[in-house]
Amino acid sequence: MRRKLSIQKAPTAGKEALFNLLADGLTGNALSEPYAELALKLGLTEAAVKMTVHRLRKRYGELLRLEVAQTVVTSAEIDQELRHLLSALAAK
């Protein structure tokens, strides 16, 4: 999923370094560094980094939903499968 998102987002926007620094936060995990430090590294404001992470997480969720949709028969099963997946990941 991260690869699919990076292919869609990073090259077209020319922001591969930005994606690589923020990719750890896609699944809700803590980023490797605080927003303020990432902002300094990237030459952005802290608010811009937060907004970028928010947008990447949203797009990641959309792509995950599309992937799950390909594995079930009805659209009603999508949410059930996503809940099951998230609970399995949380149990790790």
HELIX and SHEET records of a PDB file:
HELIX    1   1 ARG A    2  ALA A   13  1                                  12    
HELIX    2   2 GLU A   16  LEU A   22  1                                   7    
HELIX    3   3 ALA A   23  GLY A   25  5                                   3    
HELIX    4   4 TYR A   35  LEU A   42  1                                   8    
HELIX    5   5 GLU A   46  ALA A   69  1                                  24    
HELIX    6   6 ALA A   76  ALA A   90  1                                  15    
END                                                                             
